[in-house]
């Protein structure tokens, strides 16, 4: 209840609210604000029959999405990841029953954070090219030039494996998502879509990598912070990525365990692919370790000059790098610690003379320059490398200049 009272010195009547009413109003406002921030849980919702069929038969018709009379594994109505997530239409997110389904191949003007395979086929962008993305065999066909991952692990002087038994898939041993201990993409994702993902204190999804379902975007072992719409929109709305602290056999040497597992056809080794709490860097290095296995002459990764671009190393807090302090979705960083909500700050930090890989708050990573699925630029870059110019003022705040802030002066 409010109370009327007269303040003689001001000659006005004021309304004084009781403490209980004030607290009630604050509670209502906070509830409204928080409810608008909380994301939809990543767990699939809706009737089981939306995705599964018991016998693949109803009223004399097959229940699979493609009309095939052959039943699919796990009683699914689709035989592949692509059947749900790469439909090639005009929407980047599809409303399906009570769930939202992100699309990794579409013609919408806005791509999701991981990119878009449509650039490879030319259905979107400046023209088809296999260099514009990862050539997932079910979507865009086989890579026409490279039979092994570029920058792949070297064994006995040769890139290993000498050729891939299978072409790249979305999940499983030959893909990125799911468990790499399982060859079949669908089987490698078992249970993931029904997992209730851990939440941060602010309500964002904060998977810790302990299971496929509780890993960042179902990348087994990877920790991170997920925004609910799968989009890196701006400095205040974006996913958060983990810096990798798990070094299996040394700072830069690839581990056999990244690829080999008990069910894999390659030698049948056992062991963890990525330890829970890993970052995006080592996920990429499962296939591309030689690109960053040593960055300076003689393997001295602390000294300069660099022979390969550093990755998974802290951003220095001196020179031109100290001025990259406002988060850019065109050059995402990885963090020592994942925040509870997206941060718009970048914190360069490295005491002068300290090893690059031992201390730091924010780090440069593979995904600082590349996207995972596809972009409109060669080498899956986030920008057109050929258009970034130094010293003439035209590229300020773009591409390489986001971190190398003074190169465009």
SVG drawing of the C-alpha trace seen along z (x, -y; Angstrom):
<svg xmlns="http://www.w3.org/2000/svg" viewBox="-4 -25 70 77">
<polyline fill="none" stroke="black" stroke-width="0.4" points="0.0,0.0 1.2,-3.5 1.0,-6.4 0.3,-10.1 2.4,-12.7 3.0,-16.4 6.6,-17.8 6.3,-21.5 9.7,-22.6 8.8,-21.6 5.1,-22.3 4.2,-19.0 2.4,-15.8 4.6,-12.7 3.6,-9.1 5.7,-6.9 5.6,-3.2 5.9,-0.6 9.1,1.5 7.1,4.7 5.5,3.0 8.9,1.8 10.4,5.3 7.5,6.8 8.0,4.4 11.7,5.2 11.0,8.9 8.5,8.6 10.9,6.5 13.8,8.9 11.6,11.9 10.6,10.2 14.2,9.3 15.6,12.8 12.8,14.6 13.8,12.7 17.4,13.7 17.0,17.4 17.6,19.5 15.6,22.4 17.2,25.6 19.1,27.5 17.2,30.7 14.8,31.7 11.1,31.2 7.8,32.4 6.1,35.6 8.5,38.6 6.8,39.4 8.2,36.2 11.6,37.9 11.1,41.6 9.0,44.3 8.5,47.7 8.0,49.8 8.4,47.4 4.9,48.1 1.6,46.3 -1.5,46.7 0.5,48.6 3.1,45.7 6.7,45.4 7.3,43.0 10.8,41.9 11.1,38.3 12.4,39.5 9.7,42.2 12.2,45.0 10.8,48.3 14.2,49.2 14.2,48.4 16.9,46.2 19.1,46.9 17.8,45.7 14.3,45.8 14.9,42.4 12.8,40.9 16.0,39.6 19.1,41.6 21.5,38.7 22.4,35.5 21.9,33.6 18.2,34.7 17.3,32.3 20.1,29.8 21.0,29.2 17.7,28.9 19.0,26.1 16.0,23.9 15.6,20.2 15.6,20.4 18.6,20.6 16.5,21.9 13.5,24.1 10.6,24.4 9.8,28.1 7.0,29.1 8.1,27.8 11.8,27.4 14.0,25.2 16.4,26.8 19.5,24.9 20.5,25.2 24.1,25.5 23.1,25.3 20.6,22.6 20.2,19.5 19.2,17.1 21.0,13.8 22.2,14.5 24.6,17.4 24.8,19.1 28.1,19.0 29.6,22.1 29.1,20.9 27.2,22.3 28.0,25.2 25.9,23.5 29.0,21.4 30.7,24.5 27.9,25.5 27.4,21.9 23.7,21.8 24.8,18.8 27.7,16.4 30.0,15.4 30.3,18.8 30.9,22.5 34.3,23.6 35.5,26.6 38.0,24.2 35.2,22.4 34.4,25.0 34.8,28.5 33.6,30.9 31.2,33.1 30.5,35.9 26.7,36.1 26.3,32.4 28.8,31.2 30.6,34.4 34.2,35.4 37.1,33.0 38.5,33.0 42.1,32.2 43.1,33.1 42.8,36.8 44.2,36.1 43.5,33.3 45.9,30.3 48.3,29.9 47.6,33.4 49.7,35.4 53.0,36.6 54.2,40.1 57.4,41.5 57.8,38.5 54.3,38.9 51.0,37.3 49.0,39.8 46.6,41.2 48.0,41.5 44.5,41.3 41.1,41.2 39.2,44.4 36.0,42.4 35.4,38.8 34.5,36.2 31.2,36.7 29.3,34.5 29.9,36.7 31.7,39.8 35.3,40.9 35.5,38.9 33.6,35.9 33.7,33.3 30.5,33.9 29.6,36.8 32.1,39.4 35.2,40.1 35.3,43.6 32.3,44.5 32.5,44.6 28.8,44.2 27.7,40.6 24.3,41.3 25.5,43.8 28.2,41.4 25.5,38.9 23.4,41.4 21.4,39.7 22.9,36.2 19.6,34.6 17.9,35.7 20.5,34.4 19.7,31.6 22.7,29.3 24.3,27.6 23.4,24.0 25.5,21.1 24.5,18.8 23.0,16.4 20.9,19.2 23.0,19.7 24.0,23.3 27.4,24.0 28.4,27.6 31.5,29.0 32.5,31.7 31.8,34.7 29.5,36.4 28.5,35.8 25.2,34.3 26.9,32.1 29.7,30.9 29.7,27.6 27.6,28.0 27.9,31.8 31.7,31.7 32.8,34.4 35.1,33.0 34.7,29.3 33.7,26.8 32.0,23.5 29.1,21.1 26.2,21.4 23.7,18.7 20.3,20.1 20.0,18.8 23.3,20.3 24.4,16.9 27.4,14.6 25.5,11.3 27.7,8.7 30.0,7.9 27.2,8.5 25.6,11.6 27.9,14.4 29.1,17.9 32.1,18.1 35.0,20.5 37.4,22.2 41.2,21.9 42.7,25.4 44.8,26.4 45.0,30.1 48.3,30.9 48.6,34.7 52.2,35.4 53.8,31.9 52.9,28.3 52.6,29.0 52.8,32.7 49.7,34.4 48.3,37.3 47.3,40.6 44.4,40.6 42.8,37.7 41.8,40.1 42.1,43.6 39.6,45.4 38.3,48.9 35.9,49.0 38.0,47.2 39.4,49.1 42.7,47.3 44.8,49.7 42.1,50.0 43.9,47.9 42.0,46.9 42.0,43.6 40.3,40.3 39.9,38.3 39.5,35.0 39.5,34.7 36.4,33.0 37.0,29.3 39.0,29.1 38.8,26.2 38.2,25.7 41.9,25.5 42.6,29.2 39.5,30.3 40.8,28.7 44.2,30.2 42.9,33.7 43.1,33.4 45.4,30.3 48.1,30.5 51.1,29.8 49.8,26.3 50.7,25.2 52.9,28.0 55.8,25.5 55.6,21.9 59.2,20.5 62.5,21.6 64.0,24.5 60.8,25.2 61.3,22.3 57.8,21.1 58.6,18.2 61.1,16.4 60.5,14.6 60.2,14.5 57.2,16.7 57.2,19.3 53.5,20.2 50.8,18.1 50.5,18.7 47.4,20.3 46.2,21.2 48.6,18.5 47.7,15.5 47.2,12.1 50.1,9.9 49.3,6.8 51.9,4.7 52.5,3.3 49.6,3.2 47.8,6.2 47.0,4.3 44.4,2.3 42.2,5.2 40.0,4.8 36.4,4.8 35.2,8.2 34.7,8.6 32.6,11.5 34.9,11.3 37.9,12.3 36.6,14.3 39.0,15.1 39.1,18.1 39.2,17.7 41.1,19.1 37.8,19.3 34.4,19.3 32.1,16.5 28.5,17.1 27.3,14.8 28.8,13.3 31.5,10.8 32.1,7.8 35.6,7.4 38.9,8.8 41.8,8.9 45.3,9.1 47.7,10.2 51.2,11.6 54.0,10.3 56.9,9.4 59.3,12.3 56.8,14.9 56.1,18.0 53.1,17.4 51.4,20.7 51.6,20.5 49.8,17.3 47.0,15.2 43.4,14.4 42.3,14.3 43.9,16.2 44.1,16.4 42.7,19.6 41.9,21.4 38.4,20.0 39.7,16.5 40.3,16.6 38.2,19.5 34.7,20.8 33.9,24.5 31.4,25.2 31.8,22.8 32.2,19.1 32.2,17.1 36.0,16.9 38.8,19.4 40.2,21.5 37.0,20.9 38.3,17.5 36.0,15.1 37.1,12.4 38.6,12.0 42.3,12.3 43.1,10.6 41.2,7.5 43.0,6.8 45.5,4.1 48.2,2.6 49.2,-1.0 46.6,-2.9 43.7,-3.2 41.1,-1.1 41.2,2.0 41.0,0.5 39.0,2.7 38.7,5.5 40.2,9.0 43.9,9.2 43.8,5.5 41.4,6.4 44.3,7.9 47.2,6.2 45.6,2.8 48.5,0.6 49.3,2.3 46.7,0.1 48.0,-3.3"/>
</svg>
